[in-house]
Structure formats: C-alpha cells, structure tokens
Amino acid sequence: MQLLKKLSFNLRNDTRTLLKHQVRQERHLFVAEGLHLNIELLNNHVIPQYVIVEAGSNSEAQALCSAWLEMGVEIFECTPRDMSVMTSTVAPQQILAVVPYLQEKEIGQHTLVLDAVSDPGNVGTIVRTAAWFGFSDVVLCRETADLYNPKTMRATAGTAFQINVVRKADTVSTLQSLKGRTIVAAVVAGGLDPSAIRNCKQLALVVGSEAHGVSPEALALCTHTVSIPGGSGVESLNAAVAAGILCYEARIPT
C-alpha cells in the first residue's frame, strides 16, 4: 500500500465535529466507524468523502485502504489517540470513513414507519431487522432517533446502505401519502393477531415508542391494528423486539 498522508490537526478536529447532530445536518456528512461499516460501504458501492486509518492497523483495515485508494478516495493516517478523539466508542476502531448523506428514494410497497422511537440502538436494530425481512423502506418520523447518530449507524450493521431510509418525515403526511394500502399500527392490546399481516403486498407497518405507543394522529390514519400476544404482567415489549416479531410476520418471501 502506498504511503498515506498524515492526518492534520485541523482535519482531525473537523472530523470530530461530525459527532454533533447539528454539524452533520449542516454539512450532510456522517462518520462510519469501524471495519464492518467500512466493508459494507465498499460492498454497497457507497463512496466516502475521505477515510482515516490508524498507523499500524491490521491487515483487514489495510486491505480496505488499498481498495479505497484504487477508487480514488483520499486516505489519512492517524495515531490511536487521534482515532479515539474522532469516534464515539471506547474500543479503538482503527478505521473510519466520512460519508455524504445517503440518497433517499420514493417510499416503496413494503414500509416500516417509526413514530417517536427515540433510542438510537433500537432504531438501528429495527433498520437491520427490516432489511433482513425484505422491507423496502424504513421511515423515521416524529422524534425518532436519527439514522446518522453513531450508535444508530453501528446498530444497523451496514444495512442502512442496502435499504431505503427516509429521515425526518412527518408522520401524518407520510401516512396520508400511503393511502390506498394496508396501514397497520402496533398496539399493546385489542388489535388483530400478527398473523393477519402475512402475505400483505402493499403494507405500511407503524411502530411507536415503548412509553407512548403510536400517536393518536397516526392511529387515526391506520386501517388496522395488531397486538402481539403475551404480557404476563409486563407493561410493554422493547420496540426493537416488537418490530422484529411483526417484521417476521409481514416478511417478503425470498
């Protein structure tokens, strides 16, 4: 691998600012931390603006750098301390990529809508689960954690580069735009059995927060509700677990 440029103090600090939501929004850039996300970027032909790698990094990181260099991506070499300053995790990541915001596409036929699911880890896990079960999109509405939060992005395990994720959507206008298809809200009790959403070709599945559920405004626009059997004195399921069960029931056969 060719000799890499040394990371400058200014670029280090500039990259560090992308840990802040407001800065990401202003610059339309996010940080993909670690080997796995960088491999998924490469596999899905998502080209970073630039890449930063630790000096003396392992063979996997070096192979990634070689691939990025062949594609004309600028790469900078840094110290482990520099890397720790620019990333959100305690464990060293060895490599990160600064990436332009992903293109958002028109909402497809098999959509998962998140209504105020605020935990980044849950949102990232739900994106990963929806991708696994063949959903076309995940729509992030009303106070839902941002896709580009580092914790969310890590939890997607790179599936955010494979599935269409629509950010900062308005819940009501989104559901109104999906009129004509089956729109199903997950509720704690009183809804249909989840098996009712099997083999539904045009579906919008709405999942709300654990604390408050789907908002009344969204519920008013839903054609059906579903409830996951169980309880045994437990107030509610974790949002990612509930979404996983429902995505399984509504999965697209492969």
C-alpha positions, 0 to 999 in steps of 0.5 A: 500500500502506498504511503498515506498522508498524515492526518492534520490537526485541523482535519482531525478536529473537523472530523470530530465535529461530525459527532454533533447532530447539528454539524452533520445536518449542516454539512450532510456528512456522517462518520462510519466507524469501524471495519464492518461499516467500512466493508459494507460501504465498499460492498454497497458501492457507497463512496466516502468523502475521505477515510482515516486509518490508524498507523499500524492497523491490521491487515483487514483495515489495510486491505480496505485502504488499498481498495479505497485508494484504487477508487480514488478516495483520499486516505489519512493516517492517524495515531490511536489517540487521534482515532479515539478523539474522532469516534464515539466508542471506547474500543479503538476502531482503527478505521473510519470513513466520512460519508455524504448523506445517503440518497433517499428514494420514493417510499416503496410497497413494503414500509416500516414507519417509526413514530417517536422511537427515540433510542438510537440502538433500537432504531438501528436494530429495527433498520437491520431487522427490516432489511433482513425481512425484505422491507423496502423502506424504513421511515423515521418520523416524529422524534425518532432517533436519527439514522446518522447518530453513531450508535444508530449507524453501528446498530444497523450493521451496514444495512442502512446502505442496502435499504431505503431510509427516509429521515425526518418525515412527518408522520401524518403526511407520510401516512396520508401519502400511503393511502390506498394500502394496508396501514397497520399500527402496533398496539399493546392490546385489542388489535388483530393477531400478527398473523393477519399481516402475512402475505400483505403486498402493499403494507405500511407497518407503524411502530411507536415508542415503548412509553407512548405507543403510536400517536393518536394522529397516526392511529387515526390514519391506520386501517388496522391494528395488531397486538402481539400476544403475551404480557404476563404482567409486563407493561410493554415489549422493547420496540426493537423486539416488537418490530422484529416479531411483526417484521417476521410476520409481514416478511417478503418471501425470498 
